[in-house]
Amino acid sequence: MVAAYILIDVSIDVDEPEALAAIRQVPGVRQAHLVVGPNDCIAYIEVDSHEKALETLRALRAVRGVLRTDMRSAAEL
């Protein structure tokens, strides 16, 4: 299993709650929240493989209003 947090920047030209709703519909996204700080949203994903993680990342980037993503894979130590 691959787990990751994805920091997302959303355009000011779109309705953030609508973008959040679309982000939450992306396969693999388990949670997503609007946040205060340098990024607009954080999403948590869980998928079966690195290939699926990349598919999820591509789908997030295709959401209307998403400007930038920054994925941080969870590490099991």
PDB file of N, CA, C and O in Angstrom:
ATOM      1  N   MET A   1       0.843  -1.184   0.000  1.00  0.00           N
ATOM      2  CA  MET A   1       0.000   0.000   0.000  1.00  0.00           C
ATOM      3  C   MET A   1       0.885   1.243   0.000  1.00  0.00           C
ATOM      4  O   MET A   1       1.933   1.285   0.645  1.00  0.00           O
ATOM      5  N   VAL A   2       0.441   2.233  -0.728  1.00  0.00           N
ATOM      6  CA  VAL A   2       1.106   3.536  -0.765  1.00  0.00           C
ATOM      7  C   VAL A   2       0.169   4.550  -0.133  1.00  0.00           C
ATOM      8  O   VAL A   2      -0.993   4.662  -0.521  1.00  0.00           O
ATOM      9  N   ALA A   3       0.681   5.287   0.844  1.00  0.00           N
ATOM     10  CA  ALA A   3      -0.070   6.358   1.489  1.00  0.00           C
ATOM     11  C   ALA A   3       0.709   7.645   1.315  1.00  0.00           C
ATOM     12  O   ALA A   3       1.937   7.652   1.395  1.00  0.00           O
ATOM     13  N   ALA A   4      -0.007   8.737   1.077  1.00  0.00           N
ATOM     14  CA  ALA A   4       0.667  10.020   0.871  1.00  0.00           C
ATOM     15  C   ALA A   4      -0.259  11.169   1.217  1.00  0.00           C
ATOM     16  O   ALA A   4      -1.483  11.052   1.170  1.00  0.00           O
ATOM     17  N   TYR A   5       0.363  12.278   1.565  1.00  0.00           N
ATOM     18  CA  TYR A   5      -0.348  13.542   1.762  1.00  0.00           C
ATOM     19  C   TYR A   5      -0.013  14.416   0.564  1.00  0.00           C
ATOM     20  O   TYR A   5       1.138  14.474   0.132  1.00  0.00           O
ATOM     21  N   ILE A   6      -1.014  15.090   0.033  1.00  0.00           N
ATOM     22  CA  ILE A   6      -0.794  15.949  -1.126  1.00  0.00           C
ATOM     23  C   ILE A   6      -1.248  17.357  -0.772  1.00  0.00           C
ATOM     24  O   ILE A   6      -2.413  17.592  -0.450  1.00  0.00           O
ATOM     25  N   LEU A   7      -0.302  18.284  -0.840  1.00  0.00           N
ATOM     26  CA  LEU A   7      -0.589  19.696  -0.629  1.00  0.00           C
ATOM     27  C   LEU A   7      -1.040  20.264  -1.962  1.00  0.00           C
ATOM     28  O   LEU A   7      -0.404  20.026  -2.989  1.00  0.00           O
ATOM     29  N   ILE A   8      -2.133  21.015  -1.952  1.00  0.00           N
ATOM     30  CA  ILE A   8      -2.753  21.467  -3.199  1.00  0.00           C
ATOM     31  C   ILE A   8      -2.989  22.969  -3.148  1.00  0.00           C
ATOM     32  O   ILE A   8      -3.506  23.496  -2.163  1.00  0.00           O
ATOM     33  N   ASP A   9      -2.603  23.652  -4.220  1.00  0.00           N
ATOM     34  CA  ASP A   9      -2.916  25.072  -4.390  1.00  0.00           C
ATOM     35  C   ASP A   9      -4.071  25.188  -5.367  1.00  0.00           C
ATOM     36  O   ASP A   9      -4.076  24.552  -6.421  1.00  0.00           O
ATOM     37  N   VAL A  10      -5.055  26.012  -5.005  1.00  0.00           N
ATOM     38  CA  VAL A  10      -6.261  26.182  -5.806  1.00  0.00           C
ATOM     39  C   VAL A  10      -6.348  27.627  -6.282  1.00  0.00           C
ATOM     40  O   VAL A  10      -6.045  28.548  -5.524  1.00  0.00           O
ATOM     41  N   SER A  11      -6.756  27.829  -7.513  1.00  0.00           N
ATOM     42  CA  SER A  11      -6.908  29.160  -8.097  1.00  0.00           C
ATOM     43  C   SER A  11      -7.961  29.971  -7.362  1.00  0.00           C
ATOM     44  O   SER A  11      -8.971  29.430  -6.912  1.00  0.00           O
ATOM     45  N   ILE A  12      -7.724  31.264  -7.242  1.00  0.00           N
ATOM     46  CA  ILE A  12      -8.721  32.140  -6.618  1.00  0.00           C
ATOM     47  C   ILE A  12      -9.923  32.345  -7.534  1.00  0.00           C
ATOM     48  O   ILE A  12     -10.940  32.897  -7.112  1.00  0.00           O
ATOM     49  N   ASP A  13      -9.811  31.904  -8.783  1.00  0.00           N
ATOM     50  CA  ASP A  13     -10.893  32.073  -9.751  1.00  0.00           C
ATOM     51  C   ASP A  13     -11.977  31.003  -9.644  1.00  0.00           C
ATOM     52  O   ASP A  13     -12.983  31.074 -10.350  1.00  0.00           O
ATOM     53  N   VAL A  14     -11.788  30.018  -8.777  1.00  0.00           N
ATOM     54  CA  VAL A  14     -12.793  28.962  -8.626  1.00  0.00           C
ATOM     55  C   VAL A  14     -13.330  28.966  -7.199  1.00  0.00           C
ATOM     56  O   VAL A  14     -12.698  29.484  -6.278  1.00  0.00           O
ATOM     57  N   ASP A  15     -14.496  28.384  -7.043  1.00  0.00           N
ATOM     58  CA  ASP A  15     -15.100  28.250  -5.728  1.00  0.00           C
ATOM     59  C   ASP A  15     -14.380  27.121  -4.983  1.00  0.00           C
ATOM     60  O   ASP A  15     -14.440  25.967  -5.405  1.00  0.00           O
ATOM     61  N   GLU A  16     -13.701  27.447  -3.878  1.00  0.00           N
ATOM     62  CA  GLU A  16     -12.920  26.446  -3.158  1.00  0.00           C
ATOM     63  C   GLU A  16     -13.755  25.263  -2.676  1.00  0.00           C
ATOM     64  O   GLU A  16     -13.308  24.124  -2.814  1.00  0.00           O
ATOM     65  N   PRO A  17     -14.951  25.478  -2.116  1.00  0.00           N
ATOM     66  CA  PRO A  17     -15.749  24.308  -1.726  1.00  0.00           C
ATOM     67  C   PRO A  17     -16.088  23.378  -2.905  1.00  0.00           C
ATOM     68  O   PRO A  17     -16.140  22.160  -2.732  1.00  0.00           O
ATOM     69  N   GLU A  18     -16.316  23.936  -4.084  1.00  0.00           N
ATOM     70  CA  GLU A  18     -16.574  23.101  -5.262  1.00  0.00           C
ATOM     71  C   GLU A  18     -15.331  22.312  -5.648  1.00  0.00           C
ATOM     72  O   GLU A  18     -15.418  21.127  -5.971  1.00  0.00           O
ATOM     73  N   ALA A  19     -14.170  22.969  -5.615  1.00  0.00           N
ATOM     74  CA  ALA A  19     -12.914  22.274  -5.918  1.00  0.00           C
ATOM     75  C   ALA A  19     -12.677  21.171  -4.894  1.00  0.00           C
ATOM     76  O   ALA A  19     -12.262  20.070  -5.256  1.00  0.00           O
ATOM     77  N   LEU A  20     -12.934  21.450  -3.635  1.00  0.00           N
ATOM     78  CA  LEU A  20     -12.763  20.446  -2.586  1.00  0.00           C
ATOM     79  C   LEU A  20     -13.676  19.245  -2.828  1.00  0.00           C
ATOM     80  O   LEU A  20     -13.249  18.101  -2.669  1.00  0.00           O
ATOM     81  N   ALA A  21     -14.909  19.493  -3.205  1.00  0.00           N
ATOM     82  CA  ALA A  21     -15.844  18.400  -3.488  1.00  0.00           C
ATOM     83  C   ALA A  21     -15.318  17.529  -4.633  1.00  0.00           C
ATOM     84  O   ALA A  21     -15.415  16.303  -4.577  1.00  0.00           O
ATOM     85  N   ALA A  22     -14.766  18.160  -5.665  1.00  0.00           N
ATOM     86  CA  ALA A  22     -14.215  17.405  -6.799  1.00  0.00           C
ATOM     87  C   ALA A  22     -12.978  16.616  -6.383  1.00  0.00           C
ATOM     88  O   ALA A  22     -12.794  15.479  -6.816  1.00  0.00           O
ATOM     89  N   ILE A  23     -12.132  17.210  -5.549  1.00  0.00           N
ATOM     90  CA  ILE A  23     -10.935  16.523  -5.054  1.00  0.00           C
ATOM     91  C   ILE A  23     -11.337  15.283  -4.261  1.00  0.00           C
ATOM     92  O   ILE A  23     -10.718  14.228  -4.401  1.00  0.00           O
ATOM     93  N   ARG A  24     -12.356  15.406  -3.442  1.00  0.00           N
ATOM     94  CA  ARG A  24     -12.808  14.276  -2.625  1.00  0.00           C
ATOM     95  C   ARG A  24     -13.368  13.128  -3.458  1.00  0.00           C
ATOM     96  O   ARG A  24     -13.429  11.997  -2.977  1.00  0.00           O
ATOM     97  N   GLN A  25     -13.779  13.396  -4.698  1.00  0.00           N
ATOM     98  CA  GLN A  25     -14.325  12.366  -5.578  1.00  0.00           C
ATOM     99  C   GLN A  25     -13.253  11.596  -6.348  1.00  0.00           C
ATOM    100  O   GLN A  25     -13.558  10.586  -6.983  1.00  0.00           O
ATOM    101  N   VAL A  26     -12.013  12.054  -6.302  1.00  0.00           N
ATOM    102  CA  VAL A  26     -10.934  11.387  -7.043  1.00  0.00           C
ATOM    103  C   VAL A  26     -10.663  10.021  -6.406  1.00  0.00           C
ATOM    104  O   VAL A  26     -10.494   9.934  -5.190  1.00  0.00           O
ATOM    105  N   PRO A  27     -10.619   8.950  -7.217  1.00  0.00           N
ATOM    106  CA  PRO A  27     -10.323   7.626  -6.672  1.00  0.00           C
ATOM    107  C   PRO A  27      -8.982   7.615  -5.935  1.00  0.00           C
ATOM    108  O   PRO A  27      -7.975   8.111  -6.441  1.00  0.00           O
ATOM    109  N   GLY A  28      -8.991   7.049  -4.755  1.00  0.00           N
ATOM    110  CA  GLY A  28      -7.778   6.971  -3.939  1.00  0.00           C
ATOM    111  C   GLY A  28      -7.733   8.005  -2.827  1.00  0.00           C
ATOM    112  O   GLY A  28      -7.031   7.818  -1.834  1.00  0.00           O
ATOM    113  N   VAL A  29      -8.476   9.093  -2.984  1.00  0.00           N
ATOM    114  CA  VAL A  29      -8.501  10.132  -1.951  1.00  0.00           C
ATOM    115  C   VAL A  29      -9.365   9.633  -0.796  1.00  0.00           C
ATOM    116  O   VAL A  29     -10.542   9.319  -0.979  1.00  0.00           O
ATOM    117  N   ARG A  30      -8.778   9.564   0.380  1.00  0.00           N
ATOM    118  CA  ARG A  30      -9.498   9.111   1.580  1.00  0.00           C
ATOM    119  C   ARG A  30     -10.027  10.288   2.391  1.00  0.00           C
ATOM    120  O   ARG A  30     -11.091  10.201   3.004  1.00  0.00           O
ATOM    121  N   GLN A  31      -9.271  11.399   2.391  1.00  0.00           N
ATOM    122  CA  GLN A  31      -9.691  12.609   3.090  1.00  0.00           C
ATOM    123  C   GLN A  31      -9.134  13.803   2.339  1.00  0.00           C
ATOM    124  O   GLN A  31      -8.088  13.709   1.696  1.00  0.00           O
ATOM    125  N   ALA A  32      -9.836  14.927   2.422  1.00  0.00           N
ATOM    126  CA  ALA A  32      -9.336  16.185   1.862  1.00  0.00           C
ATOM    127  C   ALA A  32      -9.978  17.317   2.649  1.00  0.00           C
ATOM    128  O   ALA A  32     -11.162  17.272   2.981  1.00  0.00           O
ATOM    129  N   HIS A  33      -9.173  18.330   2.940  1.00  0.00           N
ATOM    130  CA  HIS A  33      -9.646  19.454   3.736  1.00  0.00           C
ATOM    131  C   HIS A  33      -9.047  20.758   3.216  1.00  0.00           C
ATOM    132  O   HIS A  33      -7.901  20.793   2.769  1.00  0.00           O
ATOM    133  N   LEU A  34      -9.838  21.825   3.279  1.00  0.00           N
ATOM    134  CA  LEU A  34      -9.291  23.156   3.057  1.00  0.00           C
ATOM    135  C   LEU A  34      -8.496  23.520   4.293  1.00  0.00           C
ATOM    136  O   LEU A  34      -8.898  23.195   5.410  1.00  0.00           O
ATOM    137  N   VAL A  35      -7.352  24.202   4.101  1.00  0.00           N
ATOM    138  CA  VAL A  35      -6.486  24.561   5.216  1.00  0.00           C
ATOM    139  C   VAL A  35      -6.064  26.021   5.101  1.00  0.00           C
ATOM    140  O   VAL A  35      -6.148  26.628   4.033  1.00  0.00           O
ATOM    141  N   VAL A  36      -5.611  26.564   6.215  1.00  0.00           N
ATOM    142  CA  VAL A  36      -5.092  27.928   6.254  1.00  0.00           C
ATOM    143  C   VAL A  36      -3.572  27.825   6.271  1.00  0.00           C
ATOM    144  O   VAL A  36      -3.009  27.071   7.065  1.00  0.00           O
ATOM    145  N   GLY A  37      -2.912  28.571   5.406  1.00  0.00           N
ATOM    146  CA  GLY A  37      -1.452  28.538   5.339  1.00  0.00           C
ATOM    147  C   GLY A  37      -0.994  28.715   3.912  1.00  0.00           C
ATOM    148  O   GLY A  37      -1.726  29.247   3.077  1.00  0.00           O
ATOM    149  N   PRO A  38       0.216  28.269   3.628  1.00  0.00           N
ATOM    150  CA  PRO A  38       0.756  28.480   2.276  1.00  0.00           C
ATOM    151  C   PRO A  38       0.046  27.673   1.189  1.00  0.00           C
ATOM    152  O   PRO A  38       0.141  28.009   0.009  1.00  0.00           O
ATOM    153  N   ASN A  39      -0.669  26.605   1.580  1.00  0.00           N
ATOM    154  CA  ASN A  39      -1.445  25.816   0.628  1.00  0.00           C
ATOM    155  C   ASN A  39      -2.922  25.972   0.945  1.00  0.00           C
ATOM    156  O   ASN A  39      -3.295  26.395   2.039  1.00  0.00           O
ATOM    157  N   ASP A  40      -3.758  25.625  -0.029  1.00  0.00           N
ATOM    158  CA  ASP A  40      -5.206  25.793   0.124  1.00  0.00           C
ATOM    159  C   ASP A  40      -5.916  24.536   0.605  1.00  0.00           C
ATOM    160  O   ASP A  40      -6.978  24.606   1.223  1.00  0.00           O
ATOM    161  N   CYS A  41      -5.319  23.390   0.315  1.00  0.00           N
ATOM    162  CA  CYS A  41      -5.984  22.113   0.594  1.00  0.00           C
ATOM    163  C   CYS A  41      -4.928  21.061   0.877  1.00  0.00           C
ATOM    164  O   CYS A  41      -3.809  21.135   0.369  1.00  0.00           O
ATOM    165  N   ILE A  42      -5.297  20.076   1.698  1.00  0.00           N
ATOM    166  CA  ILE A  42      -4.451  18.902   1.883  1.00  0.00           C
ATOM    167  C   ILE A  42      -5.321  17.671   1.699  1.00  0.00           C
ATOM    168  O   ILE A  42      -6.429  17.590   2.229  1.00  0.00           O
ATOM    169  N   ALA A  43      -4.806  16.719   0.944  1.00  0.00           N
ATOM    170  CA  ALA A  43      -5.523  15.472   0.699  1.00  0.00           C
ATOM    171  C   ALA A  43      -4.663  14.311   1.178  1.00  0.00           C
ATOM    172  O   ALA A  43      -3.436  14.353   1.087  1.00  0.00           O
ATOM    173  N   TYR A  44      -5.315  13.284   1.684  1.00  0.00           N
ATOM    174  CA  TYR A  44      -4.643  12.055   2.089  1.00  0.00           C
ATOM    175  C   TYR A  44      -5.118  10.959   1.155  1.00  0.00           C
ATOM    176  O   TYR A  44      -6.320  10.760   0.974  1.00  0.00           O
ATOM    177  N   ILE A  45      -4.153  10.238   0.553  1.00  0.00           N
ATOM    178  CA  ILE A  45      -4.513   9.154  -0.362  1.00  0.00           C
ATOM    179  C   ILE A  45      -3.957   7.831   0.142  1.00  0.00           C
ATOM    180  O   ILE A  45      -2.923   7.785   0.808  1.00  0.00           O
ATOM    181  N   GLU A  46      -4.658   6.766  -0.188  1.00  0.00           N
ATOM    182  CA  GLU A  46      -4.194   5.400   0.017  1.00  0.00           C
ATOM    183  C   GLU A  46      -4.531   4.625  -1.244  1.00  0.00           C
ATOM    184  O   GLU A  46      -5.685   4.572  -1.667  1.00  0.00           O
ATOM    185  N   VAL A  47      -3.504   4.023  -1.839  1.00  0.00           N
ATOM    186  CA  VAL A  47      -3.680   3.246  -3.071  1.00  0.00           C
ATOM    187  C   VAL A  47      -2.808   1.995  -2.995  1.00  0.00           C
ATOM    188  O   VAL A  47      -1.974   1.859  -2.099  1.00  0.00           O
ATOM    189  N   ASP A  48      -3.010   1.086  -3.944  1.00  0.00           N
ATOM    190  CA  ASP A  48      -2.316  -0.198  -3.918  1.00  0.00           C
ATOM    191  C   ASP A  48      -0.881  -0.170  -4.431  1.00  0.00           C
ATOM    192  O   ASP A  48      -0.090  -1.050  -4.092  1.00  0.00           O
ATOM    193  N   SER A  49      -0.530   0.836  -5.251  1.00  0.00           N
ATOM    194  CA  SER A  49       0.796   0.822  -5.874  1.00  0.00           C
ATOM    195  C   SER A  49       1.249   2.248  -6.208  1.00  0.00           C
ATOM    196  O   SER A  49       0.467   3.197  -6.163  1.00  0.00           O
ATOM    197  N   HIS A  50       2.519   2.363  -6.538  1.00  0.00           N
ATOM    198  CA  HIS A  50       3.054   3.664  -6.950  1.00  0.00           C
ATOM    199  C   HIS A  50       2.401   4.128  -8.248  1.00  0.00           C
ATOM    200  O   HIS A  50       2.185   5.324  -8.442  1.00  0.00           O
ATOM    201  N   GLU A  51       2.088   3.189  -9.134  1.00  0.00           N
ATOM    202  CA  GLU A  51       1.413   3.544 -10.378  1.00  0.00           C
ATOM    203  C   GLU A  51       0.045   4.160 -10.096  1.00  0.00           C
ATOM    204  O   GLU A  51      -0.340   5.149 -10.719  1.00  0.00           O
ATOM    205  N   LYS A  52      -0.685   3.563  -9.149  1.00  0.00           N
ATOM    206  CA  LYS A  52      -1.999   4.109  -8.774  1.00  0.00           C
ATOM    207  C   LYS A  52      -1.849   5.478  -8.105  1.00  0.00           C
ATOM    208  O   LYS A  52      -2.707   6.345  -8.271  1.00  0.00           O
ATOM    209  N   ALA A  53      -0.776   5.673  -7.357  1.00  0.00           N
ATOM    210  CA  ALA A  53      -0.526   6.979  -6.728  1.00  0.00           C
ATOM    211  C   ALA A  53      -0.326   8.041  -7.805  1.00  0.00           C
ATOM    212  O   ALA A  53      -0.833   9.156  -7.682  1.00  0.00           O
ATOM    213  N   LEU A  54       0.407   7.698  -8.855  1.00  0.00           N
ATOM    214  CA  LEU A  54       0.608   8.647  -9.954  1.00  0.00           C
ATOM    215  C   LEU A  54      -0.693   8.915 -10.695  1.00  0.00           C
ATOM    216  O   LEU A  54      -0.939  10.047 -11.113  1.00  0.00           O
ATOM    217  N   GLU A  55      -1.537   7.893 -10.868  1.00  0.00           N
ATOM    218  CA  GLU A  55      -2.841   8.101 -11.494  1.00  0.00           C
ATOM    219  C   GLU A  55      -3.697   9.049 -10.660  1.00  0.00           C
ATOM    220  O   GLU A  55      -4.365   9.932 -11.198  1.00  0.00           O
ATOM    221  N   THR A  56      -3.672   8.860  -9.343  1.00  0.00           N
ATOM    222  CA  THR A  56      -4.423   9.731  -8.449  1.00  0.00           C
ATOM    223  C   THR A  56      -3.899  11.157  -8.529  1.00  0.00           C
ATOM    224  O   THR A  56      -4.680  12.107  -8.573  1.00  0.00           O
ATOM    225  N   LEU A  57      -2.593  11.307  -8.548  1.00  0.00           N
ATOM    226  CA  LEU A  57      -1.980  12.634  -8.650  1.00  0.00           C
ATOM    227  C   LEU A  57      -2.377  13.313  -9.961  1.00  0.00           C
ATOM    228  O   LEU A  57      -2.697  14.502  -9.970  1.00  0.00           O
ATOM    229  N   ARG A  58      -2.356  12.568 -11.061  1.00  0.00           N
ATOM    230  CA  ARG A  58      -2.771  13.139 -12.356  1.00  0.00           C
ATOM    231  C   ARG A  58      -4.240  13.554 -12.324  1.00  0.00           C
ATOM    232  O   ARG A  58      -4.605  14.598 -12.865  1.00  0.00           O
ATOM    233  N   ALA A  59      -5.079  12.739 -11.691  1.00  0.00           N
ATOM    234  CA  ALA A  59      -6.502  13.068 -11.601  1.00  0.00           C
ATOM    235  C   ALA A  59      -6.716  14.319 -10.749  1.00  0.00           C
ATOM    236  O   ALA A  59      -7.577  15.140 -11.065  1.00  0.00           O
ATOM    237  N   LEU A  60      -5.952  14.470  -9.687  1.00  0.00           N
ATOM    238  CA  LEU A  60      -6.054  15.676  -8.862  1.00  0.00           C
ATOM    239  C   LEU A  60      -5.637  16.913  -9.659  1.00  0.00           C
ATOM    240  O   LEU A  60      -6.273  17.962  -9.560  1.00  0.00           O
ATOM    241  N   ARG A  61      -4.581  16.789 -10.436  1.00  0.00           N
ATOM    242  CA  ARG A  61      -4.111  17.922 -11.244  1.00  0.00           C
ATOM    243  C   ARG A  61      -5.110  18.310 -12.320  1.00  0.00           C
ATOM    244  O   ARG A  61      -5.091  19.439 -12.811  1.00  0.00           O
ATOM    245  N   ALA A  62      -5.993  17.369 -12.694  1.00  0.00           N
ATOM    246  CA  ALA A  62      -7.001  17.640 -13.724  1.00  0.00           C
ATOM    247  C   ALA A  62      -8.246  18.314 -13.156  1.00  0.00           C
ATOM    248  O   ALA A  62      -9.102  18.766 -13.916  1.00  0.00           O
ATOM    249  N   VAL A  63      -8.358  18.387 -11.830  1.00  0.00           N
ATOM    250  CA  VAL A  63      -9.517  19.037 -11.213  1.00  0.00           C
ATOM    251  C   VAL A  63      -9.499  20.520 -11.559  1.00  0.00           C
ATOM    252  O   VAL A  63      -8.462  21.176 -11.456  1.00  0.00           O
ATOM    253  N   ARG A  64     -10.637  21.038 -11.966  1.00  0.00           N
ATOM    254  CA  ARG A  64     -10.744  22.456 -12.343  1.00  0.00           C
ATOM    255  C   ARG A  64     -10.332  23.336 -11.163  1.00  0.00           C
ATOM    256  O   ARG A  64     -10.900  23.242 -10.075  1.00  0.00           O
ATOM    257  N   GLY A  65      -9.335  24.192 -11.398  1.00  0.00           N
ATOM    258  CA  GLY A  65      -8.874  25.128 -10.390  1.00  0.00           C
ATOM    259  C   GLY A  65      -7.601  24.712  -9.673  1.00  0.00           C
ATOM    260  O   GLY A  65      -6.964  25.538  -9.020  1.00  0.00           O
ATOM    261  N   VAL A  66      -7.218  23.442  -9.785  1.00  0.00           N
ATOM    262  CA  VAL A  66      -5.981  23.007  -9.139  1.00  0.00           C
ATOM    263  C   VAL A  66      -4.798  23.563  -9.925  1.00  0.00           C
ATOM    264  O   VAL A  66      -4.654  23.312 -11.122  1.00  0.00           O
ATOM    265  N   LEU A  67      -3.958  24.320  -9.230  1.00  0.00           N
ATOM    266  CA  LEU A  67      -2.805  24.954  -9.864  1.00  0.00           C
ATOM    267  C   LEU A  67      -1.520  24.162  -9.662  1.00  0.00           C
ATOM    268  O   LEU A  67      -0.687  24.081 -10.565  1.00  0.00           O
ATOM    269  N   ARG A  68      -1.359  23.578  -8.475  1.00  0.00           N
ATOM    270  CA  ARG A  68      -0.092  22.950  -8.121  1.00  0.00           C
ATOM    271  C   ARG A  68      -0.353  21.879  -7.068  1.00  0.00           C
ATOM    272  O   ARG A  68      -1.219  22.029  -6.206  1.00  0.00           O
ATOM    273  N   THR A  69       0.424  20.783  -7.160  1.00  0.00           N
ATOM    274  CA  THR A  69       0.368  19.746  -6.151  1.00  0.00           C
ATOM    275  C   THR A  69       1.780  19.454  -5.652  1.00  0.00           C
ATOM    276  O   THR A  69       2.761  19.651  -6.369  1.00  0.00           O
ATOM    277  N   ASP A  70       1.864  18.987  -4.423  1.00  0.00           N
ATOM    278  CA  ASP A  70       3.150  18.627  -3.809  1.00  0.00           C
ATOM    279  C   ASP A  70       2.894  17.381  -2.970  1.00  0.00           C
ATOM    280  O   ASP A  70       2.319  17.461  -1.884  1.00  0.00           O
ATOM    281  N   MET A  71       3.329  16.216  -3.485  1.00  0.00           N
ATOM    282  CA  MET A  71       3.028  14.946  -2.828  1.00  0.00           C
ATOM    283  C   MET A  71       4.139  14.565  -1.856  1.00  0.00           C
ATOM    284  O   MET A  71       5.325  14.657  -2.171  1.00  0.00           O
ATOM    285  N   ARG A  72       3.721  14.133  -0.665  1.00  0.00           N
ATOM    286  CA  ARG A  72       4.642  13.667   0.371  1.00  0.00           C
ATOM    287  C   ARG A  72       4.236  12.255   0.760  1.00  0.00           C
ATOM    288  O   ARG A  72       3.214  12.058   1.417  1.00  0.00           O
ATOM    289  N   SER A  73       5.037  11.264   0.356  1.00  0.00           N
ATOM    290  CA  SER A  73       4.732   9.883   0.683  1.00  0.00           C
ATOM    291  C   SER A  73       4.944   9.643   2.179  1.00  0.00           C
ATOM    292  O   SER A  73       5.898  10.143   2.775  1.00  0.00           O
ATOM    293  N   ALA A  74       4.043   8.877   2.764  1.00  0.00           N
ATOM    294  CA  ALA A  74       4.172   8.515   4.172  1.00  0.00           C
ATOM    295  C   ALA A  74       5.264   7.458   4.295  1.00  0.00           C
ATOM    296  O   ALA A  74       5.345   6.546   3.472  1.00  0.00           O
ATOM    297  N   ALA A  75       6.100   7.580   5.317  1.00  0.00           N
ATOM    298  CA  ALA A  75       7.189   6.641   5.533  1.00  0.00           C
ATOM    299  C   ALA A  75       6.909   5.800   6.767  1.00  0.00           C
ATOM    300  O   ALA A  75       6.555   6.328   7.821  1.00  0.00           O
ATOM    301  N   GLU A  76       7.066   4.510   6.632  1.00  0.00           N
ATOM    302  CA  GLU A  76       6.950   3.588   7.766  1.00  0.00           C
ATOM    303  C   GLU A  76       8.359   3.290   8.245  1.00  0.00           C
ATOM    304  O   GLU A  76       9.162   2.715   7.510  1.00  0.00           O
ATOM    305  N   LEU A  77       8.657   3.673   9.459  1.00  0.00           N
ATOM    306  CA  LEU A  77       9.992   3.442  10.005  1.00  0.00           C
ATOM    307  C   LEU A  77       9.989   2.323  11.020  1.00  0.00           C
ATOM    308  O   LEU A  77      11.034   1.995  11.581  1.00  0.00           O
TER     309      LEU A  77
END
